[in-house]
Amino acid sequence: MARPAPTASALRTPERGSRQLRSDRPTEDGWFTDGEMMRTTYELRADDDDWSQAGALVRDVWDDAQRERFVHTVAGYLLAQGAAR
C-alpha cells in the first residue's frame, strides 16, 4: 500500500539546514528518504558517553538563569524525596 510522503509543513525548512521535499510523492512501504538508506552497525565515537551531551547543554547552551532554575528544580525534588522517607 502506497503512503503519501510527509507534508512540507512537517519537514525542516532549508533555513534549518535541510532540503525542502516534495509532499506529493507516495512511498511504497512507508519509509521516505531524500537520500540513500543503509543498514549498518553503529560506530562509537569518542564523545559517546553518558556525560558529554548533558555537560555541553549545561556549559555551552544554558545561560546562568537556566542553570539556576535547573539546580532549584533538582534540589527541590531531592529535598521532597528525603522528606517523604
C-alpha positions as CSV (number, residue, x, y, z in Angstrom):
1,M,0.0,0.0,0.0
2,A,1.4,3.4,-1.0
3,R,1.7,6.0,1.6
4,P,2.0,9.8,0.9
5,A,5.2,11.4,1.8
6,P,5.3,13.8,4.8
7,T,3.7,17.1,4.2
8,A,6.0,20.0,3.5
9,S,4.9,21.7,6.7
10,A,6.1,18.7,8.8
11,L,9.6,18.9,7.3
12,R,12.5,21.1,8.4
13,T,13.0,24.1,6.2
14,P,16.1,24.9,4.2
15,E,16.9,27.7,6.6
16,R,17.5,25.0,9.2
17,G,19.9,23.0,7.0
18,S,17.5,20.6,5.3
19,R,16.3,20.5,1.7
20,Q,12.6,21.0,1.1
21,L,11.0,17.8,0.0
22,R,8.1,17.3,-2.3
23,S,4.9,16.3,-0.4
24,D,3.1,14.7,-3.3
25,R,5.3,11.6,-3.8
26,P,4.0,8.3,-2.4
27,T,6.3,5.8,-0.9
28,E,6.0,2.0,-1.4
29,D,6.5,0.8,2.1
30,G,6.1,3.8,4.3
31,W,9.8,4.8,4.5
32,F,10.6,8.2,3.0
33,T,14.0,9.5,2.4
34,D,15.7,12.0,0.2
35,G,19.0,10.2,0.2
36,E,20.5,6.7,0.4
37,M,19.4,4.5,3.3
38,M,21.8,1.8,4.6
39,R,21.7,-0.8,7.4
40,T,24.9,-0.6,9.3
41,T,26.3,-1.2,12.7
42,Y,26.6,1.9,14.9
43,E,30.2,3.0,15.3
44,L,31.0,4.5,18.7
45,R,32.6,7.9,18.7
46,A,35.0,9.4,21.3
47,D,32.2,11.5,22.8
48,D,29.6,8.7,23.1
49,D,29.2,8.5,26.9
50,D,26.6,9.4,29.5
51,W,28.0,12.8,30.3
52,S,29.2,14.7,27.2
53,Q,25.9,15.8,25.8
54,A,24.4,16.8,29.2
55,G,27.6,18.6,30.1
56,A,27.6,20.5,26.8
57,L,24.0,21.5,27.4
58,V,24.7,22.9,30.8
59,R,28.0,24.6,30.0
60,D,27.6,25.7,26.4
61,V,23.8,26.2,25.8
62,W,22.2,27.2,29.0
63,D,22.7,30.7,30.5
64,D,23.1,31.4,34.2
65,A,19.4,31.8,34.8
66,Q,18.6,28.4,33.2
67,R,21.3,26.7,35.2
68,E,19.9,28.3,38.4
69,R,16.4,27.1,37.6
70,F,17.7,23.6,36.9
71,V,19.6,23.5,40.3
72,H,16.5,24.8,42.1
73,T,14.3,22.1,40.4
74,V,16.7,19.2,41.2
75,A,17.3,20.4,44.7
76,G,13.6,20.8,45.4
77,Y,12.9,17.3,44.1
78,L,15.7,15.7,46.2
79,L,14.5,17.6,49.3
80,A,10.9,16.4,48.7
81,Q,12.1,12.8,48.3
82,G,14.1,12.9,51.5
83,A,11.1,14.3,53.4
84,A,8.9,11.6,52.0
85,R,11.0,8.8,53.6
